[in-house]
Amino acid sequence: MRADVEHVVSIFGLDQDSARMLLRDYNWNSERLIEKYMDNPTEVQIKAGLQNPKGAPSSVTPIAQPTTTRRSTRKSTAPISPVATKFVCPICCDDEPPATLSLQCGHQFCSNCWAQYLEGKVREEGECTIRCMENGCSLLVPDSFIKQHGGTPVYDRFEELVMRHYVAHIAHLKFCPAPGCTDTVSCRAAATKSALETMVPAVTCSQGHTFCFGCNVDSDHRPVLCRIARFWLKKCQDDSETANWIKTNTKECTKCQSTIEKNGGCNHMTCKKCKHEFCWVCMGPWVDHGTQWYSCNRYDDKAAIDARDAQSKSRISLERYLHYYNRWANHEQSARLSADLFAKTEKKMEEMQLTTELTWIEVQFAKKAVEEVLRCRTTLKWTYAMAYYLEKSNAKELFEDNQRDLEKAVEDLSELLESPIEPETIPDLRSKMTNKTVYVQKRNEIMLEDTANGFKEGRWTWNETVTL
């Protein structure tokens, strides 16, 4: 931001206040600002609130310093100016204010009203573009005026709002979404929407927080693209809460496929929507059942078989979804247990120091193993989301092979982390855990790289349209 301001200052000879206000008005697009300013500087200044439309000078001049008027004390022998003796603040009606302030427009208000106005606009309304208090006046309050008369807390908040405005309008910049983190991350590779069709822009801030630059779906949803991740989460939100209950307690009408819940012991079902009558047990038409209301022995009846086929397809679709969802949710839950896993590992590291001559640095292999397990579980979680949408093909089989190898390696490493620690087994455990950590890391890299290459090569085909 500072470089953009200095660039505009150096080209047009403006002061810092003017340059910042102009850039904010053009959403920090310095090229567009320079182009428009070269054509008609007065028009640009009026539009940005640097000058009032009426009586605006044709030449380009820096913003005038705010006018300050103070009342003279009674002991002063200097004559009292008409402004000092006759001024009444239009806001609070104080006829003896300690000081009055005005912008270039000349609209005067007492210093107390200005301070309250600035605090309300900045701290309560969250504004970084503040106009003169006079009704209908379009002149903006300069940044230096806010710094001088708003107080330190107000100006600090104002600077934060300006920075947020800047980041919000620069495509390659984003704030880290981690709670309490104020870091800003740059990712020029993901500055365009087209780039998100072939890559997952996972970035890490200086505090170590990893997140996806392209969306707010998850901290790191590699290897799936942002649109697939959004599509999957929407489906989970819509389907997962009731899917298990529906599978257990309902069936679809064999005629109109409406979902029906059995609320009594009778097997004679009547669809409320289409009035079709069928048997709950065999799904065949009820008219063929005669008087056998509470039992059904017509399993081989053709109509019942056809009905069960339709029912089966619906259930298979639901079971397929639950297969991928349950595995996705399992890895997500495992990843959420990171705090407990880290705590257990740190305790084991302390035990290893007490029972052996290993230093704190030498027992870091356990911590690295935990970090790799958590990283890979996040990868595995999203591979199940992607696998759900992949069309059956040789490419999908290779994808699932890589997925299986990574999952097996992660489970093996997790098992090692749960192993009891004995002084005589620590050297062997350290060797196994270090080697397995390296192997897991390699399998994860293969999974991510191959999937990313598949997107670039157009290798993946989908069983439904994945857009959102």
C-alpha positions as CSV (number, residue, x, y, z in Angstrom):
1,M,0.0,0.0,0.0
2,R,2.8,2.4,0.9
3,A,4.5,1.8,-2.5
4,D,1.2,2.6,-4.3
5,V,0.8,5.9,-2.3
6,E,4.4,6.9,-3.0
7,H,4.0,6.1,-6.7
8,V,1.0,8.5,-7.0
9,V,2.8,11.1,-4.9
10,S,5.9,11.0,-7.1
11,I,3.9,11.3,-10.4
12,F,1.5,14.1,-9.5
13,G,3.3,15.9,-6.6
14,L,0.4,15.4,-4.2
15,D,0.7,15.1,-0.5
16,Q,0.2,11.7,1.3
17,D,-3.4,12.5,2.3
18,S,-4.5,13.3,-1.2
19,A,-2.8,10.3,-2.7
20,R,-4.4,7.9,-0.1
21,M,-7.8,9.4,-0.6
22,L,-7.6,9.2,-4.3
23,L,-6.4,5.6,-4.3
24,R,-9.3,4.6,-1.9
25,D,-11.8,6.2,-4.2
26,Y,-10.4,4.1,-7.1
27,N,-10.2,1.0,-5.0
28,W,-6.4,1.1,-5.0
29,N,-6.3,0.7,-8.8
30,S,-3.3,3.0,-9.4
31,E,-3.2,2.5,-13.1
32,R,-6.9,3.5,-13.6
33,L,-6.4,6.5,-11.2
34,I,-3.3,7.8,-13.1
35,E,-5.2,7.5,-16.4
36,K,-8.2,9.4,-15.2
37,Y,-6.1,12.0,-13.3
38,M,-4.1,12.7,-16.4
39,D,-7.3,13.4,-18.4
40,N,-9.0,15.7,-15.8
41,P,-7.4,16.1,-12.4
42,T,-10.1,18.5,-11.1
43,E,-12.9,16.1,-11.9
44,V,-11.1,13.3,-10.2
45,Q,-10.4,15.4,-7.1
46,I,-14.1,16.4,-6.9
47,K,-15.3,12.9,-7.3
48,A,-12.9,11.7,-4.6
49,G,-14.0,14.4,-2.2
50,L,-10.7,16.4,-2.2
51,Q,-12.5,19.5,-3.6
52,N,-16.1,20.8,-3.4
53,P,-17.9,21.0,-6.7
54,K,-18.7,24.7,-6.2
55,G,-15.7,27.0,-6.7
56,A,-13.2,24.3,-7.0
57,P,-9.8,25.7,-8.2
58,S,-8.7,24.5,-11.6
59,S,-5.1,24.0,-10.5
60,V,-4.0,20.9,-8.5
61,T,-3.2,21.9,-5.0
62,P,-2.6,19.8,-1.8
63,I,-5.4,19.7,0.7
64,A,-5.5,22.7,2.9
65,Q,-4.7,22.3,6.6
66,P,-7.7,22.3,8.8
67,T,-8.5,25.7,10.3
68,T,-8.5,26.0,14.1
69,T,-9.9,28.9,16.1
70,R,-9.6,29.2,19.8
71,R,-11.3,31.6,22.2
72,S,-9.2,34.3,23.9
73,T,-9.1,34.3,27.7
74,R,-10.6,37.3,29.6
75,K,-7.1,38.5,30.7
76,S,-6.0,38.9,27.1
77,T,-5.7,42.5,25.8
78,A,-5.9,41.4,22.2
79,P,-9.2,42.2,20.4
80,I,-11.6,39.3,20.1
81,S,-12.3,38.4,16.4
82,P,-15.9,38.3,15.2
83,V,-15.7,34.6,14.6
84,A,-14.6,33.9,18.1
85,T,-17.3,35.9,19.8
86,K,-20.2,35.0,17.5
87,F,-19.6,31.4,16.7
88,V,-22.2,28.8,17.8
89,C,-21.5,25.2,17.1
90,P,-24.3,23.9,14.7
91,I,-24.2,20.5,16.4
92,C,-24.1,21.0,20.1
93,C,-25.1,24.8,20.1
94,D,-22.2,25.6,22.4
95,D,-21.5,29.3,22.0
96,E,-18.2,29.2,23.9
97,P,-16.4,26.1,22.6
98,P,-12.7,25.7,23.6
99,A,-11.7,25.4,19.9
100,T,-13.3,25.1,16.5
101,L,-12.1,23.1,13.5
102,S,-12.9,23.2,9.8
103,L,-11.8,21.6,6.6
104,Q,-11.0,23.3,3.3
105,C,-14.7,23.8,2.8
106,G,-14.8,26.2,5.8
107,H,-17.6,24.5,7.7
108,Q,-16.8,25.0,11.4
109,F,-17.7,22.8,14.3
110,C,-16.4,22.6,17.8
111,S,-13.5,20.3,18.5
112,N,-15.6,18.1,20.9
113,C,-18.2,17.5,18.2
114,W,-15.5,16.6,15.7
115,A,-13.9,14.1,18.1
116,Q,-17.3,12.5,18.8
117,Y,-18.1,12.4,15.1
118,L,-14.8,10.8,14.1
119,E,-15.1,8.2,16.9
120,G,-18.6,7.3,15.9
121,K,-17.7,6.9,12.2
122,V,-14.6,4.9,12.7
123,R,-15.1,2.8,15.8
124,E,-18.9,2.3,15.7
125,E,-19.7,2.4,11.9
126,G,-16.4,1.1,10.7
127,E,-16.0,3.8,8.0
128,C,-12.7,4.7,6.4
129,T,-14.2,7.3,4.1
130,I,-15.6,10.1,6.2
131,R,-17.1,13.3,4.9
132,C,-17.5,16.8,6.4
133,M,-20.2,17.0,9.1
134,E,-22.0,19.8,7.1
135,N,-25.2,18.4,5.5
136,G,-24.6,18.1,1.7
137,C,-20.8,18.8,1.9
138,S,-18.9,16.2,-0.1
139,L,-15.4,17.1,1.1
140,L,-13.6,14.2,2.7
141,V,-11.8,14.4,6.1
142,P,-8.1,14.0,5.5
143,D,-6.2,11.1,7.2
144,S,-3.9,13.6,9.0
145,F,-7.0,15.4,10.4
146,I,-8.3,12.1,11.9
147,K,-4.8,11.4,13.4
148,Q,-4.6,14.9,14.9
149,H,-8.1,15.3,16.3
150,G,-9.5,11.8,16.6
151,G,-7.2,10.4,19.2
152,T,-4.8,7.4,19.1
153,P,-7.5,4.6,19.5
154,V,-9.6,6.1,16.8
155,Y,-6.7,6.6,14.4
156,D,-5.3,3.1,15.0
157,R,-8.8,1.6,14.2
158,F,-8.9,3.9,11.1
159,E,-5.6,2.6,9.8
160,E,-6.8,-0.9,10.3
161,L,-10.0,-0.2,8.3
162,V,-7.9,1.4,5.5
163,M,-5.7,-1.7,5.4
164,R,-8.7,-4.0,5.2
165,H,-10.1,-1.8,2.4
166,Y,-6.8,-2.1,0.6
167,V,-6.5,-5.9,1.0
168,A,-10.2,-6.4,0.0
169,H,-9.5,-4.8,-3.4
170,I,-6.2,-6.3,-4.2
171,A,-6.7,-9.7,-5.8
172,H,-3.5,-11.3,-4.7
173,L,-3.8,-10.3,-1.0
174,K,-5.8,-11.8,1.8
175,F,-5.9,-11.7,5.6
176,C,-5.2,-14.9,7.4
177,P,-8.5,-16.2,8.6
178,A,-7.1,-17.8,11.8
179,P,-8.6,-16.3,15.0
180,G,-6.5,-13.5,16.3
181,C,-4.0,-13.5,13.4
182,T,-3.5,-10.2,11.6
183,D,-1.0,-11.5,8.9
184,T,-1.5,-10.7,5.3
185,V,-0.7,-13.3,2.7
186,S,0.1,-12.7,-1.0
187,C,-0.6,-15.3,-3.7
188,R,-0.4,-13.9,-7.2
189,A,-0.8,-17.4,-8.8
190,A,-4.4,-17.5,-7.5
191,A,-5.4,-13.9,-8.4
192,T,-7.7,-15.0,-11.2
193,K,-10.7,-17.4,-11.2
194,S,-9.3,-19.3,-14.1
195,A,-6.3,-20.3,-12.0
196,L,-8.6,-22.0,-9.5
197,E,-9.7,-24.5,-12.2
198,T,-6.3,-26.2,-12.2
199,M,-4.8,-25.6,-8.7
200,V,-5.6,-25.4,-5.0
201,P,-3.8,-22.3,-3.7
202,A,-2.9,-23.5,-0.2
203,V,-0.8,-20.8,1.6
204,T,0.8,-20.4,5.0
205,C,1.1,-17.2,6.9
206,S,4.2,-16.2,8.9
207,Q,2.5,-17.6,12.1
208,G,2.2,-21.0,10.6
209,H,-1.5,-21.0,9.8
210,T,-2.4,-22.8,6.5
211,F,-5.5,-21.9,4.5
212,C,-6.9,-21.9,1.0
213,F,-6.3,-18.6,-0.7
214,G,-9.1,-19.3,-3.3
215,C,-12.0,-19.8,-0.9
216,N,-13.1,-20.0,2.7
217,V,-14.1,-23.6,2.6
218,D,-11.4,-25.2,4.8
219,S,-7.8,-24.6,6.0
220,D,-6.3,-26.8,3.3
221,H,-8.6,-28.8,1.0
222,R,-6.0,-30.2,-1.3
223,P,-6.3,-32.2,-3.5
224,V,-9.8,-31.1,-4.5
225,L,-10.5,-27.8,-6.3
226,C,-12.4,-25.0,-4.5
227,R,-15.6,-25.6,-6.5
228,I,-15.6,-29.3,-5.7
229,A,-15.0,-28.6,-2.0
230,R,-17.9,-26.2,-1.9
231,F,-20.2,-28.6,-3.8
232,W,-19.3,-31.5,-1.5
233,L,-19.9,-29.4,1.7
234,K,-23.2,-28.2,0.4
235,K,-24.2,-31.8,-0.3
236,C,-23.1,-32.9,3.2
237,Q,-25.1,-30.0,4.8
238,D,-28.2,-31.0,2.8
239,D,-28.0,-34.8,3.0
240,S,-25.9,-36.0,5.9
241,E,-28.0,-35.0,8.9
242,T,-31.0,-37.1,7.8
243,A,-29.4,-39.7,5.5
244,N,-28.9,-42.3,8.1
245,W,-32.4,-41.8,9.6
246,I,-34.0,-42.0,6.1
247,K,-32.1,-45.1,5.3
248,T,-33.3,-46.8,8.5
249,N,-36.9,-45.6,8.7
250,T,-38.2,-44.9,5.2
251,K,-38.8,-46.3,1.8
252,E,-39.7,-44.7,-1.6
253,C,-43.1,-45.1,-3.2
254,T,-42.7,-47.5,-6.1
255,K,-44.8,-45.3,-8.3
256,C,-43.8,-41.7,-7.6
257,Q,-40.6,-42.2,-5.5
258,S,-41.9,-40.1,-2.6
259,T,-40.3,-40.9,0.7
260,I,-42.7,-42.8,3.0
261,E,-42.3,-43.5,6.8
262,K,-44.0,-46.5,8.3
263,N,-45.8,-45.4,11.4
264,G,-47.7,-48.5,12.3
265,G,-47.5,-52.3,12.2
266,C,-49.6,-52.8,9.0
267,N,-47.7,-53.6,5.8
268,H,-50.4,-52.1,3.7
269,M,-49.0,-48.7,2.6
270,T,-50.8,-46.0,0.7
271,C,-48.8,-43.1,-0.7
272,K,-50.3,-39.8,0.3
273,K,-49.1,-38.2,-2.9
274,C,-50.2,-40.5,-5.7
275,K,-52.4,-42.9,-3.6
276,H,-50.5,-45.9,-4.8
277,E,-51.0,-49.0,-2.6
278,F,-48.1,-51.4,-2.0
279,C,-46.6,-53.8,0.4
280,W,-44.0,-52.5,2.8
281,V,-42.2,-55.9,2.9
282,C,-41.9,-56.8,-0.7
283,M,-42.7,-53.4,-2.3
284,G,-45.2,-55.2,-4.7
285,P,-48.7,-53.9,-5.5
286,W,-51.1,-54.5,-2.6
287,V,-53.9,-55.6,-4.9
288,D,-52.0,-58.9,-5.4
289,H,-51.8,-59.6,-1.7
290,G,-55.5,-60.6,-1.1
291,T,-56.2,-60.7,2.6
292,Q,-52.7,-61.4,3.8
293,W,-52.3,-58.0,5.5
294,Y,-49.7,-58.8,8.1
295,S,-47.4,-61.2,6.2
296,C,-45.9,-61.4,2.8
297,N,-44.6,-64.5,0.9
298,R,-44.5,-63.0,-2.6
299,Y,-40.7,-62.4,-2.8
300,D,-40.4,-63.9,-6.3
301,D,-43.3,-62.0,-7.8
302,K,-42.2,-60.1,-10.9
303,A,-43.9,-56.8,-9.8
304,A,-42.3,-57.1,-6.4
305,I,-38.9,-57.7,-8.0
306,D,-39.2,-54.7,-10.3
307,A,-40.3,-52.5,-7.3
308,R,-37.4,-53.7,-5.2
309,D,-35.0,-53.0,-8.1
310,A,-36.2,-49.4,-8.2
311,Q,-36.0,-49.2,-4.4
312,S,-32.6,-50.8,-4.5
313,K,-31.2,-48.2,-6.9
314,S,-32.2,-45.5,-4.6
315,R,-30.8,-47.2,-1.6
316,I,-27.5,-48.0,-3.4
317,S,-27.2,-44.3,-4.3
318,L,-27.6,-43.4,-0.6
319,E,-25.3,-46.1,0.6
320,R,-22.6,-44.9,-1.9
321,Y,-22.9,-41.4,-0.5
322,L,-22.7,-42.6,3.1
323,H,-19.6,-44.8,2.2
324,Y,-17.7,-41.7,1.1
325,Y,-19.2,-39.3,3.7
326,N,-18.4,-41.6,6.7
327,R,-14.8,-41.9,5.7
328,W,-14.6,-38.2,5.1
329,A,-16.1,-37.5,8.5
330,N,-13.8,-40.1,10.2
331,H,-10.7,-38.4,9.0
332,E,-12.1,-35.0,9.9
333,Q,-12.8,-36.1,13.4
334,S,-9.4,-37.6,13.7
335,A,-7.8,-34.4,12.6
336,R,-9.8,-32.5,15.2
337,L,-8.2,-34.6,18.0
338,S,-4.9,-32.9,17.2
339,A,-4.7,-31.2,20.6
340,D,-5.0,-34.5,22.5
341,L,-2.5,-36.2,20.1
342,F,0.0,-33.4,20.5
343,A,-0.4,-33.5,24.3
344,K,0.2,-37.2,24.4
345,T,3.2,-36.9,22.1
346,E,4.8,-34.2,24.2
347,K,4.3,-36.4,27.3
348,K,6.0,-39.3,25.5
349,M,8.8,-37.0,24.5
350,E,9.4,-36.0,28.1
351,E,9.3,-39.7,29.1
352,M,12.0,-40.5,26.5
353,Q,14.2,-37.7,27.9
354,L,13.9,-39.1,31.4
355,T,14.5,-42.7,30.5
356,T,17.3,-42.2,28.0
357,E,20.1,-39.8,27.2
358,L,18.2,-38.3,24.3
359,T,18.0,-34.5,24.2
360,W,14.8,-32.5,23.5
361,I,16.0,-32.0,19.9
362,E,16.6,-35.7,19.4
363,V,13.1,-36.6,20.5
364,Q,11.5,-34.2,17.9
365,F,10.9,-37.2,15.6
366,A,7.7,-38.0,17.5
367,K,6.3,-34.4,17.1
368,K,7.2,-34.5,13.3
369,A,5.3,-37.8,13.0
370,V,2.2,-36.3,14.6
371,E,2.3,-33.3,12.3
372,E,2.6,-35.5,9.3
373,V,-0.3,-37.7,10.4
374,L,-2.6,-34.7,10.8
375,R,-1.5,-33.2,7.5
376,C,-2.2,-36.5,5.7
377,R,-5.5,-37.0,7.4
378,T,-6.7,-33.7,6.0
379,T,-5.5,-34.8,2.5
380,L,-7.3,-38.2,2.9
381,K,-10.5,-36.5,4.1
382,W,-10.7,-34.5,0.8
383,T,-9.7,-37.4,-1.4
384,Y,-13.0,-39.1,-0.4
385,A,-14.9,-36.0,-1.4
386,M,-13.2,-36.1,-4.8
387,A,-13.7,-39.8,-5.2
388,Y,-17.4,-39.5,-4.7
389,Y,-17.7,-37.3,-7.8
390,L,-15.2,-39.1,-10.0
391,E,-16.5,-41.2,-12.9
392,K,-15.4,-44.8,-12.9
393,S,-12.3,-45.1,-15.1
394,N,-8.7,-46.1,-15.1
395,A,-7.8,-42.7,-13.8
396,K,-10.1,-43.2,-10.8
397,E,-8.6,-46.6,-10.1
398,L,-5.1,-45.1,-10.0
399,F,-6.4,-42.3,-7.8
400,E,-7.9,-44.9,-5.3
401,D,-4.7,-46.9,-5.4
402,N,-2.7,-43.8,-4.3
403,Q,-5.4,-43.1,-1.7
404,R,-5.2,-46.6,-0.3
405,D,-1.4,-46.6,-0.1
406,L,-1.5,-43.2,1.8
407,E,-4.2,-44.4,4.1
408,K,-2.4,-47.6,5.0
409,A,0.8,-45.7,5.6
410,V,-1.0,-43.1,7.8
411,E,-2.6,-45.9,9.9
412,D,0.7,-47.6,10.4
413,L,2.3,-44.4,11.6
414,S,-0.6,-43.7,13.9
415,E,-0.2,-47.1,15.4
416,L,3.5,-46.5,16.1
417,L,2.5,-43.2,17.9
418,E,0.3,-45.3,20.2
419,S,3.1,-47.7,21.0
420,P,4.2,-48.0,24.6
421,I,7.6,-46.5,25.4
422,E,10.2,-48.7,27.0
423,P,13.8,-47.6,27.4
424,E,15.1,-50.7,25.6
425,T,12.7,-50.2,22.6
426,I,13.3,-46.4,22.1
427,P,16.1,-46.7,19.5
428,D,14.1,-49.1,17.4
429,L,10.9,-47.0,17.8
430,R,12.8,-43.9,16.8
431,S,14.2,-45.6,13.7
432,K,10.8,-47.0,12.6
433,M,8.9,-43.8,13.3
434,T,11.4,-41.7,11.4
435,N,11.4,-44.0,8.4
436,K,7.6,-44.3,8.4
437,T,7.2,-40.5,8.7
438,V,9.4,-40.0,5.6
439,Y,7.4,-42.6,3.7
440,V,4.1,-41.1,4.7
441,Q,5.3,-37.7,3.6
442,K,6.4,-39.1,0.2
443,R,3.0,-40.9,-0.3
444,N,1.2,-37.6,0.5
445,E,3.3,-35.7,-2.0
446,I,2.6,-38.4,-4.7
447,M,-1.2,-38.1,-3.9
448,L,-1.2,-34.3,-4.2
449,E,1.1,-34.1,-7.2
450,D,-0.7,-36.7,-9.3
451,T,-4.1,-35.2,-8.6
452,A,-2.9,-31.7,-9.4
453,N,-1.4,-33.0,-12.7
454,G,-4.7,-34.7,-13.4
455,F,-6.5,-31.3,-13.3
456,K,-3.9,-29.7,-15.5
457,E,-4.1,-32.5,-18.0
458,G,-7.9,-32.8,-18.0
459,R,-7.6,-36.4,-16.8
460,W,-10.5,-36.4,-14.4
461,T,-14.1,-37.0,-15.5
462,W,-17.1,-36.4,-13.2
463,N,-20.3,-38.5,-12.7
464,E,-22.3,-35.3,-12.3
465,T,-21.9,-31.6,-13.0
466,V,-19.7,-30.2,-10.2
467,T,-20.4,-26.5,-10.1
468,L,-21.4,-24.0,-7.5
